Amino acid sequence: MRIITSGRLLLRPWQADDADFLFDMESRWEVVRFLGPNPRTLRMREEALASIRHRREVDHPIHGIWAITTRDGSLVGNLALVPIPLSAGQPAVTPPEVEIGWHLHPHAWGIGYATEAARAVMDDAFAQGLTRIIAVTNVGHEPSQAVCRRLGMAHLGQTTRYYDTTKELFEKLPVDHLAALAAHP
């Protein structure tokens, strides 16, 4: 997996020695309550190690699950760019739809790290040829929706297409793709 940088941040693969940080972050309900269809806190450090092993299994030239660090190496959170699971009964599409998502440790909230990390990963993915990125948030999860808006993602409304529940759907297309659509309606 590639290392991606931005002005203040470095996004890198998760390492086994990140387990204490991951356990601390994901043992907090306020961090995990909006993650996936059945959120739960970590209860043991071994769960963090297993999660890190899973995150490292993403082997794709564009997709990944990165540890977000400051330039001095301090861990602040997680950023994922991965195929999104469809709700039961939804027809699969090829190529699969790709979701971006983030969660940060509370000590890193409100500093702009989620927006900066997501923008860096999105720019990298679009530069490598990805043509669409979506984000889904829980209905009423204003902080994540605000990040989506800061990223220039279009709000497409509510959907039940993903995670077997109702979500708010956001979409981002590469800028050059949008310019081409505007030039040839």
N, C-alpha and C positions, 0 to 999 in steps of 0.2 A: 504494500500500500504506500502511496506517495505521501510525502510530507508537504503540507500546504502552509504558506505563511501569509500573514497580513501585517498591517502596521504595528499592532501590539501583540499579536498572537502567533502561536505555532500550533498546527494541528498535526498530530503524529499518531502512529499506532499505539494502542494500549499495551502496557508491559505488566508482567506479573508483579513488579514492585510498586505498581499503582493501586494495588488491591486495598490498602488501608484507606486511601482517598475515596475510591469507588464505594467501599463499604460505608464510610462516613456519609457520603452524599446520598446513596440510595437506601440508607436505613432511615431516612427522613421522609415522613409522609408528605410534607409540603413540597418535596422535590418530585416524588414518584406518582402523586395522585392523578396526574393526567397522562401517564405513560401507558399506552396500549389499552386493550379492552378490559383487562383484569389487573389493575395495578396492585402491587404489593411491595412492601419494604423488604430489604435484605435483613436477615436475622443473624447470619454468621459470615465471617470473613471468607470461608470456603465458597460461599455463594458468589462473592465478588470475584474470586479467582476463576470460577467456572464461567462467569459472565465475560470476563476478559478473554478467556479461551474462545468463547463463542464470537466475540467481536473481532478477534484476529482471524477467524475463519473466512471472513468476507474477502474473497479473492477475485477481484474484478478491476479492470483498468480505470473505471470511473467511480463505482460505488465504494463505500467504506464506512467504517465507524471509527471516528477519531477521538482521541483524548485532546481536549483543548487546554493549552497551557499559555501562560504569559511568556514573553520572550526570555524571561529569566528562569523559565522552567517550572513555575508554580502551576499546579493543576487547578483548573477552574470549572471544567465540565466535560460534556459529551456532545458530539455532533454526528449525526447519521445521515447518509444519503444512500438509500436502499430501496429495492422494489417493495411496494406497499401490498400488504395482504388484502385481498378482496373479501367482501362479505359473502356468505354462503349463497350460492345460486347466481352470482354475478359472472358473466362470461369473461374469460381471460382475454387479454389483449396482447399482441406481439408488436413491438417489444413491450415488456411489462412497464406499468406506470412506476415512476420513481418518486419517492417521498423524501423530503428533507425534514429533519427534526432535531431538537436540541433540548438539553436540560443542563442546568448549571447548579453548582453548590450555592447555597444562600449567601455566602460571603461574596459571591461574584454577581449577584443580581443588581440590576439597575445601573450598570456601568457601560452597557453597550456591547458586551462581549458576544452575546448570542447573535446579534445582528452582524457584527464584524466577522465572526467565524462562518456564519451561514453565507454571507456574501462572498467570502473567499472561496468556499467550496462550490457555490453555484457558478461563479466566474470560471473556476477551473473546469467544472463539468461541461459548461457550455463551450469553452475553448476546445474541449476534446470531442465535441460533436453531439452532446445530449441536446434534445430539442424541446424538452418540457420537464419542469420540476413542479411537483405539487407539495402542499403542506395541508395537513388536516389538524384541526384543533377541536377540543371539546367545546360544545356550545357554552358561551359565557366565559371562556378562558381568555379574558382581555389581554393579559400580558403577552401571550404567544401570538394573538391576533395582531397586536401592535407591532411585534417583530415582523410578521408577514407584511404588514403595510409599509414598514420602513424599508423592507427589501424590494418594494415595488411589485409585490405579488397582487394579482387581481383576485378579489373576493368573488367566488362563483356561487355563493349561497350554501344552503345546507344539503347534505347528501347522506345516504345510507349505503353507499357503494363500498365502503371500507370498514373493517373492524366490527361488522355486525351491529352497528349502532349509528346514531345520528351525529354527524360531525360538520363543522364549518370547513368548506373547501376553498383553498387558495391555489393560484397557478401563476407560474412565471415562465415566460418564453424568452429565448435569447433576443437581445436588442436587434441584431441584424435580421432575425426572422420577423420581428414585428415591423421593421422598416420595409421589408420585402412585401409583407401583406398590405401595408398602407399604400405602397407604390402600385400594386396590382390587385385592386379590389375584386 
